[in-house]
Amino acid sequence: MGGPASPPTPTVDGEGTVGRWRWCVRIVATCGLVWWICLLATPSLALKLWWGGLVPLMPGMFLINPRVWRNVCPVAALEVWSGERVGRTLGGASAIRAGGVGTVLFVLIVSGRAPLFDHSGLALALVVALATSVAGVRGRTHAVRAGFCNSICPLGAVERFYGQRALVAVAPAHCPSCTVCTLRGCPDVAGDKAMRQLVGGPGGRVGWLLRPQGAFAGAMPGLILGYAFGGPEATWAAGLTAVTAGCVGSWLTVLAISLVVPEARGRVPPVTAAVSAVLFYQTVGSTSVGVWGLPALSWGVRWLGTVLALVWAVHLRSRFPGAPGRRSAGRSRTRSLPVLVTQPG
């Protein structure tokens, strides 16, 4: 299944630019450490900053380009810095299985937000510490990003989901030269083809929905609605039930659509991604920033996020086979940003 070629990866344009990007990583890591300490010392403020600040911004950041987050994520930097550029690689089948683990972890975290993580700074701090530790340990045994970011990270499926067509081209920070640490589905190397690499293969019109990344694409709209309907006071069992019911209902709907839509593997995931982003900002995203008590802020997040999702969907139309105005390879109008090359120290 063809599509426009990804924009060429930019090259480093001087030590000054590299230094500025390197400082971005250090600033984010420092802020992250201070925030983690605040989770233990002043949890109410830290939780507001997380759920009412960063989380509503994340989908918008992914719509612009998931590499923005991947480039500055402190956990990703630790994984890369903790090991060498050689080590165990992630094969195609292993990438699919590991992506399934990350997807399950993502669903468990979402279902546990209302009953636990919304209110317990200690619980959220432990989850962050565990993820950081696992990334550091697996970084010692795996090549570059094969141990965590490209495998079991709970955000991996989301990054590939919205990396189907980024609004802005951003070069990978930690991989100025590719060591092929991940054979399939690496958002840094494969870019907008990462998701398709993990849902491809035999299986007819619906086979892609049976693979973890495809199942995630089909279930994501229902996951958001399930969380929203579960409510902020839901117990973990009730939250998990609501999220599971939403995922199953959404997946079955996408299954039915895939039976009648030609080339569903290429056409349906972009639609479910756009729908998921709109649903998020119309429900969870706008209510999350309500913790600040500013109705205008909630209104702004709701509609700015929705507009961004619609712009992303329009930008993605050139991905569909036969779409009007489809551009030829190498003529992408996305803008490239400087590569961020991070080194230890």
Secondary structure, DSSP 8 states (H G I E B T S, - for coil): --------------HHHHHHHHHHHHHHHHHHHHHHHHHHHSHHHHHHHIIIIIHHHHHHHHHH-HHHHHHH-HHHHHHHHHS-S-SB-B-HHHHHHHHHHHHHHHHHHHHTIIIIITT-HHHHHHHHHHHHHHHHHHHHHBSTTTTTTTTT-TTHHHHHHHTTS-SSEE--SS-SS---SBSS--TTTTGGGHHHHHH-SSSTTTGGGGSHHHHHHHHHHHHHHHHHHH-TT--HHHHHHHHHHHHHHHHHHHHHHHHHSTTHHHHHHHHHHHHHHHHHHHTHHHHHGGGG--HHHHHHHHHHHHHHHHHHHHHHGGGSTT-TT---TT-----EE--------
